[in-house]
Amino acid sequence: MNEANLTLGWIPLFPLVAALVNLVFGRWFMRTLGDRLGREVVHLIAIGAVAFSCFYTFSIVFEAMIGQGYERVVHRIYPWIVSGETMIGFDLMIDHLSAVMCMVVTGVGLLIHIFSVGYMAKDGSYWRYFAYLNLFMAAMLVLVMGKSLVLTFVGWEGVGLCSYLLIGYYYDESEKASAGRKAFIVNRIGDFGVILGMLLIYAVTHSLDYDAIKAACAAGPDSALVTQTIFGMSIATAATMLLFVGCTGKSAQLPLYTWLPDAMAGPTPVSALIHAATMVTAGVYLIVRLNPLFALSPVTMSTVALVGAITALFAATIGITQNDIKKVLAYSTVSQLGYMFLAAGMGAWVAAVFHLVTHAFFKACLFLGSGAVIDACHHEQDIRKMGGLRKKMPWTAGTFLISCLAIAGIPIFSGFFSKDEILLHAYTNASAWSPGLNYVAYGLGLAAALCTAFYMFRLYFLTFEGNFRGDHHTWEHHVHEQWIMSFPLVVLAGLATFGGFLGVPHVLPGHLPHVLDEWLHPITQLSATFSGEYFVGVREGFGDEHGHVRAGVELGGMGLSVGIAVIGILFARSLYARGPSAEAASWAQKLGGLYRASVGKYFVDEIYDRGIVRPLRFASAVTYQAVDQGLVDGVGVGGVSWTVGALGNRARIWHNGNVRRYLAVLLLGVGLVLASVFANPTVAVVGPNPVHPVDAGGLRPTLGAQPIHIEGPTLFTDTPWFEFDAGPASVRRPGPPPPPDDKPLQPPPRDPKPVVERDRKGAP
Amino acid sequence: MTALLALLAPAAAAAPAPSSVGATALADMGHLAPMMIVAVWSLLLLAADAFAGGGMRQFQRRVALSGLALAGAAALMQFGTVEYDAGVPVFSGMLAVDHFSVLLDLGVIAVMAGVLAFAGDYARSHRFEYGEQESLVLIAGFGMMILNHSTDLVAVFLGIETMSIAIYVLVGARWNARASAEAAFKYFIMGAFSSGLLLMGIALVYGATGTTHLDQIAGQVAQVFTQWGASQPYVDLALHPEGAPAEAVRHAIDKSVMGMAPAALFIPGLLLLLTGLLFKVSAVPFHMWTPDAYDGAPTPTTAFMAAGVKIGGFAALLKVFVGSFATQRLATAPYGWTSVVAVLALATMTIGNLAAVQQSNVKRLLAYSSIAHVGYILVGVVAAANFYGHAFSIGTMRAADQIEWSRETGDFSVAAVLFYVLTYAIATLGAFACVSWYGANKTEGTTAHEWSGLAQRHPGMALGLTICLLSLMGMPPTVGFFGKLAIFRAALENDNPMMRVLVVSALLNSVVGAYYYLRLVVSMYFRPPSTTEVPTLPGRGARVVVGLCAAAALLTGILGDTAFRRAELAAAGFPYAAGTERRAAWVDKLRTRWEDEALADEAAAEADAKAPANGKADAKAPAEGKADAKAPGEGKADAKAPGDAKAPGEAKADAKAPGDAKAPGGDAKAPKGDGKAEDVKRAP
């Protein structure tokens, strides 16, 4: 492979160092340099680091990859875990997929850092905010640049930590702190799946390097990942299912999505960066990164697609009725992530990445716009108390509108291209459950698109059109725009508008190339070679001779989705163009139970609470009281310590200082030691000893050696049962010669001659 | 100093076969230079005290310490040299100089220096200053060194008595405290009793074998039992005389008595010897004196007893039992003396720990803890004896590699015992030094509540004591952990149920031990300071010793392998008589193994360094790619670390182990009075 070796370590290192600097010295900066200058220093460090990463990433992508044509850039920072034959390096890599992710992460991240300067301007622990944000950048970059699943998992956990820290940023409000906890715990459930999946893969491939996994998949259906099974399913299925559990946690899919709406407790730029643009897309990244592996498991693929489609509609219907500006956007994010999983599940990897990118642009723009609004409205988040803000915040309203058009899927805007590609592939791509899954997925997707258009424009109209419904004072004194917050919005709106040209469909006039498809070709080419039930691509009857979807189907699908989007927008306009109308209320009346269910978010949180959390708490309370306090601490630890204490007391009192007793004990001891003679058959037994195996001495089992009698003269010719000696004279010390057999016994010589040879070194 | 040593040791060693008795004695003294220096200095100090007034105390202490520095330097120069690989028998085979004895000498010297560093301050502060202190410590140390070198039962007895009598005096030296006199009295009564037992044992063994020389006893044991075995037909006849002529029966009775008498003398003699030596190391049930004597004695003396006497006692135990009485039937389970020792080891560690649990007196607590440690060490002794017993079993032969393995593992077990004894000495010296430091002007802070909150008042000392206690507890990375690890490993290599029971109970006992050590740590760190402030010892001796012991406990732990190699060197070929080629061959073998390992490490490091370099051969890689080239340099540096294992190569060129290069730096400091407690670590 054509790969370059550049020091990529700087990319995550810079934000990491900046984070450490701000964590350690941030408070000091703020104190010693004064509030204003201190803030300047803090955010310049933070933004500078991210800007550097961004610049470095872009220069690598454009210089090395596009300019010099390297297929990828790798960098081994050091051999990280070396154990036996396992070697896991701390290896970073930018290949075509990582390049896209890195550019999105650093680019959008940079803009959001800049926006934060305005948004957090009055925050007390400014340095902490930027430190966490930088830490997040470092972790996210490790996640997308890791060359092995292990390193990706390091980043995965790192972003989870930062997410927790930033959701609970306002930790003095217990509700927000517990939202952070919730996010962390729900993510842990998913992470557990990731670990198990990693272990399963490792068991087969003996490596977690992406190259190794890809190589293991290269054999397609014949690879060990497919042929080996566990619990009746192939390793590929089991592993990908487990990984997908992790993805549902990290990317807020059913059934683990509940943390994301609560995560809006964090500062709004955080929601934009972590909970919309970057971190939550990690699951999509992981699936696309492991696309050959996922392609080898049709079961998982169908599950992913179905979960994605259902989540897309499910979250969209909740979004319709929410009144908190950030909650609407949160459910919208869940819904859009559902689209990405739908695409990934249908094998439309490029479409998934494409939507990931465009979604990062427009959703970041929307979140930042909402942040600007919230800031302007004095931290009011209820859209029923807004309205008419366009007059005072034209830039914000304009960019918000553009992003709404993009997410709704109106042509020209980026969302149109990406979402349309997903819907198209949902309909035309082959699936193992085909064609039923195609129709279900497509239907759900279209319905979600309708809802999306409706709730986004409901949000837009209620916020920016009509008359202001908040209090007069706020309107007069607070509502305004700051350039530092508008500037990122404008850039993001521009990207949201034109980002779609990365992937223009072939049928459209002008025959622009589908840039992203070509760019990601090295990533997806392996899974495209699979056939049979593992086939990923346009199904039979829908493709033309080039493997593209037939023009008629494509154009028809486009028309349908655009039509639906327009219907949704117009419907929203008719209900909300001048604020919440009576008509809207009557619709709510008409829908009745459905409406209440949507407002109540389908009571999923309550169900989880009753069904899982409370029983778990009850069980843990019981085990705590009965098992831990009662059995372990009470009987076990308490009992042992009581026994030891009592024995110790007895032993202590025993040594009472009475010297007669001491001597008595000593004598007793001597007596016992001497009495041990009688336990010793060598002396106590008079008469021939029973021959016992020499190994009764209890040494290590012999190496199969049988006792061998020494050749030549031995000490004990007349007593063969006797094996008592200090060793043959040749081995040990020279002793007096043994008595000849026929001589009468003599007592041992009384005056030993100094027979020990002195062998002094150096002596002649 | 160096010049003097050059005169004494190597010159004497290099001398050709001695022509006269005088020359022999001179040469032998040269070999025993450290011991001789200690002896001469003790007499010198004793003589000087007769003329010196009270104002000379400080000077006397300095003289004593400088003498110890000299002795330490001499021992350092001896240790690890090829000359002593085989061991040199001296004084007609009464003593021998080998790595084993020199390493233990270093330990004893270090302990003496450590004790003397604060014993004077202690005595002055508690108003019982006396001039003989330094001299007595040196005499007791001299006795310990005799034990380290002894190869004859007479020397063993001499050493034990020399050591004990000086220590009786040291224990009772605090004339203004009743407890001190009481402790000395008790210790003396019981010590005299045990000396009697020991002497009785020696007499019986001599009666059975006709010799007191340990190596000759080992040879004679075979004879004794062969005789016994050969007399069995006569015994049969004597017991069942039916039909035999009366003359023959009388002859048979004569023969059987003659044949069985030596064995009947030998076994009780061996067991009495065992009790005598176990008394000195205070194993249960011969331990009863320990808490009282440790508690009543002036604390520096307690430190000396806990650290020094143990070294000497175990040296004797190893020499006599593991070295001489470790034949198959004599030693190994289930019939031999190791069974007795195993049971006593179990009892020792259990009773020591249990009694310590409830102690509120810190001195008594540490006394019981020292008893518990004896239990652990005895496990190693049993393991070693079992291996040698296997290796030297006669009448049958096993596969040669198995015998080889047994001997090697036996050496390892002896090394484990040495390592444990020395590291235990370091830690316990530090702990007792801290106890001595805590109290002045006739008040001592020995009750537990007086130690609460120590970390707030004296953070440095609290930290030092904590490290020493953690080492005693066996917590990594302190050296105590590696000592326990080595002992347990040795025991488990002995694949037999008894040893497994011993190891498991030792582990459980360590848990109990952790409780009372940590209780002290917790009370120092997490309890509010006691209301009455305990005065602390003036002078910096105790503080320096605590610091050095703590540092040594940490450093030897971190450099565990390097430190353990010294013990391995000392134990190589242990059961072979000093001065034989066989002994030297085992040391050579060990050195060759180290050299091979070092070479293999180096090769592996080089291979590692090369791997990343050719892994990424990309001609087009831009300049930044060079950053990778850093790897090889680091790899080399790592490979160098275990470099001091290269003993043989250098040693042959010059009779000096590489570790010695460091020694002079350490010695230079010694005369300034900061007790070279870390000598053990620095030794080779």
Contacts between the chains, C-beta under 8 A, distances in Angstrom:
chain1	res1	chain2	res2	distance
A	3	B	618	6.7
A	4	B	618	6.5
A	4	B	620	6.9
A	4	B	621	5.6
A	4	B	622	6.8
A	4	B	625	7.4
A	5	B	616	4.9
A	5	B	618	5.6
A	5	B	621	4.5
A	5	B	624	8.0
A	5	B	625	4.2
A	5	B	628	6.7
A	6	B	621	7.4
A	6	B	622	6.4
A	6	B	624	4.8
A	6	B	625	6.4
A	7	B	624	4.7
A	7	B	625	7.8
A	7	B	627	4.9
A	64	B	622	7.4
A	68	B	620	7.3
A	70	B	620	7.9
A	74	B	616	7.7
A	76	B	612	6.6
A	76	B	616	7.7
A	76	B	628	6.9
A	78	B	631	7.9
A	79	B	612	7.6
A	641	B	515	7.8
A	644	B	354	6.5
A	644	B	357	5.7
A	644	B	512	5.9
A	644	B	515	7.6
A	645	B	357	6.2
A	645	B	358	6.4
A	647	B	354	4.8
A	647	B	357	7.9
A	648	B	354	4.4
A	648	B	355	6.0
A	648	B	356	7.3
A	648	B	357	3.5
A	648	B	358	4.0
A	649	B	358	4.8
A	650	B	354	7.9
A	651	B	351	5.5
A	651	B	354	4.4
A	651	B	355	3.7
A	651	B	358	7.7
A	652	B	355	5.0
A	652	B	358	4.8
A	652	B	359	6.5
A	654	B	355	7.5
A	655	B	288	6.2
A	655	B	291	5.2
A	655	B	292	7.3
A	655	B	355	6.6
A	657	B	292	5.9
A	659	B	185	7.6
A	659	B	186	4.9
A	659	B	189	6.1
A	659	B	190	7.4
A	661	B	288	7.4
A	662	B	186	6.8
A	662	B	190	6.1
A	662	B	288	3.7
A	662	B	289	6.0
A	662	B	292	8.0
A	663	B	189	7.2
A	663	B	190	6.5
A	663	B	193	6.6
A	665	B	285	5.1
A	665	B	288	5.2
A	666	B	190	6.3
A	666	B	193	6.6
A	666	B	194	7.3
A	666	B	279	7.4
A	666	B	285	6.7
A	666	B	286	5.6
A	666	B	288	6.5
A	668	B	285	6.5
A	669	B	275	6.7
A	669	B	284	7.7
A	669	B	285	3.5
A	669	B	286	5.6
A	670	B	197	6.3
A	670	B	272	7.4
A	670	B	275	5.0
A	672	B	285	7.5
A	673	B	271	5.0
A	673	B	274	6.4
A	673	B	275	5.5
A	673	B	340	5.7
A	673	B	344	8.0
A	674	B	268	6.1
A	674	B	271	5.4
A	674	B	272	7.5
A	676	B	271	7.0
A	676	B	339	7.1
A	676	B	340	4.8
A	677	B	267	5.7
A	677	B	268	6.9
A	677	B	271	6.9
A	679	B	339	7.5
A	680	B	267	7.3
A	680	B	335	5.1
A	680	B	336	7.4
A	681	B	335	6.2
A	682	B	225	7.7
A	682	B	267	7.8
A	682	B	329	5.4
A	682	B	335	5.8
A	683	B	263	6.5
A	683	B	264	7.3
A	683	B	267	5.0
A	686	B	235	6.2
A	686	B	239	7.5
A	687	B	232	7.0
A	687	B	235	7.1
A	687	B	236	7.0
A	687	B	239	7.9
A	688	B	232	6.3
A	694	B	328	7.0
A	694	B	393	6.0
A	694	B	395	7.7
A	694	B	396	5.1
A	694	B	398	7.9
A	696	B	334	6.9
A	697	B	328	6.0
A	697	B	332	4.0
A	697	B	333	6.8
A	697	B	386	7.0
A	697	B	389	6.3
A	697	B	390	5.8
A	697	B	393	7.1
A	698	B	332	7.0
A	698	B	333	5.5
A	698	B	334	7.3
A	698	B	386	7.3
A	698	B	494	7.2
A	698	B	495	7.4
A	698	B	496	3.2
A	698	B	497	7.4
A	698	B	498	6.9
A	698	B	499	8.0
A	699	B	332	7.8
A	699	B	386	6.9
A	699	B	387	7.5
A	699	B	390	4.5
A	699	B	406	6.8
A	699	B	494	6.7
A	699	B	495	6.7
A	699	B	496	7.0
A	700	B	402	7.9
A	700	B	405	7.8
A	700	B	493	7.3
A	700	B	494	7.6
A	700	B	495	4.4
A	701	B	495	6.8
A	702	B	398	6.2
A	702	B	399	7.2
A	702	B	402	6.3
A	703	B	399	5.3
A	703	B	401	7.3
A	703	B	402	5.9
A	705	B	398	5.2
A	705	B	399	4.1
A	705	B	402	6.5
A	707	B	396	3.7
A	707	B	397	7.3
A	707	B	398	7.4
A	708	B	396	6.6
A	708	B	397	4.9
A	708	B	398	7.8
A	709	B	395	7.7
A	709	B	396	6.9
A	709	B	397	7.6
A	710	B	395	7.8
A	710	B	397	5.9
A	714	B	395	7.5
A	715	B	222	6.4
A	715	B	226	5.7
A	715	B	394	7.3
A	715	B	395	8.0
A	716	B	226	6.3
A	716	B	229	6.6
A	716	B	395	6.6
A	718	B	230	6.3
A	719	B	226	7.7
A	719	B	229	4.2
A	719	B	230	6.1
A	719	B	232	6.9
A	721	B	229	8.0
A	722	B	225	7.4
A	722	B	226	7.2
A	722	B	229	4.0
A	722	B	395	7.0
A	723	B	328	7.1
A	723	B	329	7.2
A	723	B	393	7.0
A	723	B	394	6.2
A	723	B	395	3.0
A	723	B	396	6.2
A	724	B	222	6.9
A	724	B	225	4.1
A	724	B	226	7.2
A	724	B	229	6.8
A	724	B	327	7.3
A	724	B	328	7.5
A	724	B	329	5.1
A	724	B	330	7.8
A	724	B	394	7.2
A	724	B	395	7.3
A	725	B	221	7.6
A	725	B	222	3.8
A	725	B	225	7.3
A	725	B	226	7.1
A	725	B	327	6.8
A	725	B	394	3.5
A	725	B	395	6.6
A	726	B	218	4.9
A	726	B	219	5.9
A	726	B	221	5.2
A	726	B	222	4.7
A	726	B	327	5.0
A	726	B	392	6.2
A	726	B	394	7.0
A	727	B	222	7.7
A	727	B	327	7.3
A	727	B	392	4.5
A	727	B	394	5.5
A	728	B	394	6.5
A	729	B	219	7.9
A	731	B	392	7.3
A	732	B	218	6.8
A	732	B	219	7.1
A	732	B	392	6.3
A	732	B	575	8.0
A	732	B	576	7.8
A	733	B	215	4.7
A	733	B	216	7.1
A	733	B	218	5.5
A	733	B	219	4.5
A	733	B	577	5.3
A	734	B	219	6.4
A	735	B	216	7.4
A	735	B	218	7.9
A	735	B	219	2.8
A	735	B	220	6.1
A	735	B	222	6.0
A	735	B	223	6.2
A	736	B	219	7.3
A	736	B	220	7.4
A	736	B	223	6.0
A	738	B	222	8.0
A	738	B	223	7.4
A	738	B	226	6.2
A	739	B	226	7.6
A	739	B	227	7.6
A	739	B	230	7.3
A	744	B	255	7.6
A	745	B	227	6.1
A	745	B	230	6.1
A	745	B	231	6.4
A	745	B	255	6.0
A	745	B	258	6.0
A	745	B	259	5.5
A	747	B	227	7.8
A	747	B	258	6.2
A	747	B	261	7.8
A	747	B	262	7.1
A	748	B	208	7.9
A	748	B	209	6.5
A	748	B	210	5.2
A	748	B	220	6.1
A	748	B	223	5.1
A	748	B	224	6.6
A	748	B	227	7.0
A	748	B	262	6.2
A	749	B	210	6.0
A	750	B	210	4.7
A	751	B	210	7.2
A	752	B	210	5.9
A	752	B	211	4.3
A	752	B	213	7.1
A	752	B	216	5.3
A	752	B	220	7.8
A	754	B	92	7.0
A	754	B	93	6.4
A	755	B	216	7.1
A	755	B	219	8.0
A	756	B	89	7.1
A	756	B	93	6.0
A	756	B	213	7.2
A	756	B	215	5.4
A	756	B	216	6.8
A	756	B	577	5.7
A	756	B	579	7.3
A	757	B	579	7.2
A	757	B	580	6.7
A	758	B	89	5.8
A	758	B	579	4.8
A	759	B	86	6.2
A	759	B	579	5.1
A	759	B	580	5.3
A	759	B	581	5.4
A	759	B	584	8.0
A	760	B	17	8.0
A	760	B	86	7.5
A	760	B	88	6.2
A	760	B	579	6.2
A	761	B	82	7.1
A	761	B	83	5.8
A	761	B	85	7.1
A	761	B	86	5.7
A	761	B	584	7.0
A	762	B	13	7.3
A	762	B	14	6.3
A	762	B	83	7.3
A	763	B	16	6.8
A	763	B	17	5.7
A	764	B	16	6.9
A	764	B	17	7.1
